[in-house]
């Protein structure tokens, strides 16, 4: 017997990390992107709202398909099909370059995400198979601007940034990075060199740089409240879709 359908703020907040109004905006975005499909063939056993909730809960809790199936009264194979179908539709829409680009400040950083797919990740410095994902955050609003496709975790941030194609997206905007992004066209801290200590003014600049760059670390930490980014069991493009969806839901929670 199928359990009663869930509704209300308690389910949305506890299961997906979103309030009712935020979840409604996410649902509207998925519907506009064709979440209902062509409406041909055998219909889904669940309405679109519950299918989107399944994906949001999966990304938030990282429960297995066998655990999610009984919660929604469907089979684990149906849960898998729902996630594969709707996961890409929850993706973040990259923010276009603002007209007043000279007055904006974007911050870039890379983070390691544990992943099971050996074709996506590699044995990294966190002693796990991980993937390197580049994230761009706006300093003032702390909104996620864009994320790059994951690359093996052994890839240096500078190489991952150049391969991501995000540099063209940041054309004309002041971008801040840490010391790993030397020669990438960003504002980076002063570097210590052999037999040349930092000057007093350079130390002050580096301290100010760390303070301004701190929001990107906070944003990545908030994104990892979605447990899919702590141990991703998805294969192929699954991690990329998960990061994009988490960034979208994080922005909705921040702006609503």
N, C-alpha and C positions, 0 to 999 in steps of 0.2 A: 504493500500500500504506500502510495506516494505521500510524503509529509506535506502539510499545508504550505502554500507559497509564503515567502518571507516578504515583509514590507516594513517601511518605516526607517527612522533614523538609526535605531539601534543596530540593525543588520548592516546598513551601509557603513556606519562608523566603525563597528567592531570588525567586520569582515574585510572591507576594502580600504579602510583608512580615509574614506571620504564621507562628507556630510551629504544629506539628501540633495541639496541644490548643486553641490559639486558633482555628484554622481549623475544628476540630470544633464548637466553640461557635457559630461563624458558620453552619456548615452546619445545625446543629440549629435555629437561629432561622429560617432560610429554610424549612426543612421544616415547621416548626410554622405558618408563615404561608402555607402552601399552595404551596410551590415545585414540588411534583410535579403540581400541577394536578388535573384531574378524572380523569386516567388514561384518557381516552377519545380515540379517534382515533388517528392515527399516532404512535407513541412517538418520543421523542427518540433520536438516535443515540448520545448520551452519557448516562451516569448523572448524577444530580443533583449529586454531589460534584464531578465534572469541570466541570459547567456553572457551578457557583458559583465554582470556581477560575478559569474563564475571565473572569468578571466581576471578581474580585479582581485578577487579573493585569492586566486592561485598565485598571483604575483606578490600579494601582500604576505601570505602565510607560507607559501612554498609547500603546501600539502600535496600529497601524491594524488594521482588520478583515482586510485582506489579509495582514498579518504574523501575526496570531493564528491564522488558519485552518489553515495548514500545520503549526503547532506542535501543534495538537490533532487534526489529521487530518480536519478538516471544512471546509466552504466558508465563504467570508467572509460570505455571506448568512445562514448558520446562526449564525455568531458574532453578527451583528447582532440576530437574533431572540432569542438567548439573553440578550444584554445588555438588550434592551428588555423582556423578560419578567421577568428576575430582578433587574435593577437596583433597582427600587422596593422589593423584598422585603429588601434589605440595609439598609434605612433604620434610623436611630437612633430608638429609642423615647424620647420626651422624659421626663426625670426629673420625677416629681411633686414638688410643694413639700414639703419635709421638715417633720416635726412640730415640730422645734426650729428653726424658721426664723430666729428672732432670733439664733441662734448661728452661722448660716451666712453665708458671704460669696461672692457670685457676681460675676464680672467680665465685662463686655461690651466687645466691640470689633468693628469692621467691617474687612473685608479686601477688596481688589480681586482678582478672578479673571478672567484673560483668557478671553474666550469668542468663538466664531466667529458665533454667532447674533446678528444685528443687532437682532432684536426683544427680546432679553434684555439685551444690553450696550449701551454707548455709549462714545464717545471720552472717555477719562478722563485724570486727571492723570498716569497712568503711560504716557501716549502710546500706548495700545492700546485696543481695544474691550474693555471690562471690565464686570463686574457687581459690585455691592456686596453682600456677604453678611455678616449679623450673626451673631456667635457668642457663646454664653454658656458660661463655664468656671467650675467651682468652684475657689476659690482653694486650698483645702487638698489636695484629691486631684488637681487638674488634669484632671478628667474633663470632657468636653464635655456640657453639660446639654441644650442645644438649639441648633438653627440655624434661621435664617429663610429664606424664599424669596428668591432673588436679585432685586435691583432694578437699574436702570441705574447704571453707575458714577459718573455725575455727581450722583447723589442724595447729599445730605449725610447723615452718620451719624445725626443727630438725626431727620431726616425718615424715613430708612430704619427706624429703631427704632420710631417711632410707627406706621408702616404695617405693621410685621411682626406685630403682635399678641402679641409676646413679653412686653410689659409686664404683661399679665394673668397670665402664667405665673409672673412674679417677684413677685407680690403677697405682701407680708409678709416678703420676703427682702431683706437689705441688698445692694444692687447698686452696683458700682464702675465708673465710666466715666472717659474722659479728657475734656479740655476741649471736645470736639465735642458732648457730650451735655448742654449746659446746659438747664435747665428741663425735664428728662426724668424727674425724680424719682430721680436717682442721686446718689451721692457723687462729686463732681467736684473737681478741684484749684481753688485760688484763681486768679482771673483778673486779669491785669494790665489796668489801665485807664489812659486818657490822663491824664497829670499825677498819677498815683497809683501809685508803685512798691509792690511787695509789702513787707509788714512782715517783720521777721526771723522771727517765729513762723509766718507764712504760707509763707515759703520752706522752712522745715523741714517743714511739713505737706505741701507739694508734693513734696519729696524722698521722704518716707515714702510718699506716694501712688504715686509712680512705682515704688518698690520693690515695693509690694504688687500693683500692676497688671501687673508684668512677666510673670507666668505666662501670661497670655492671649496675649502676643506669642510666647512659646515654644511654646505649644500650636499656634497657627496655623502657625508655622514647621514643626513636626513634621507637621502635616496636609498641608502642601504637599510633603512627601516623596513623596506620591502625585501623580505627574506629571499626572494628569487635572486638577488644580487649578492647573496652570501654563499650560495651553493646552487648554481644553475645546472639543472639536469637536462635542459633542452639541447638539441643537437642542431647543426647547421646554422641557419639564421635565427634560431630561437633566442639566443642571448641578445642579439642586436634588437630584435623586436621587443624583448623584455626591457632593455635599457630605454628604448624610445618610449614605451608605454609608461614606465615608471617616471620618466622625466615629465611626461604629459600630466600624469596624475599629481605629481609634486607641484607643478605650476598651477593646476586647478586648486589644490589645497591652499596654496600661498595667496592666490589672487581673489578667492571667494570669501 
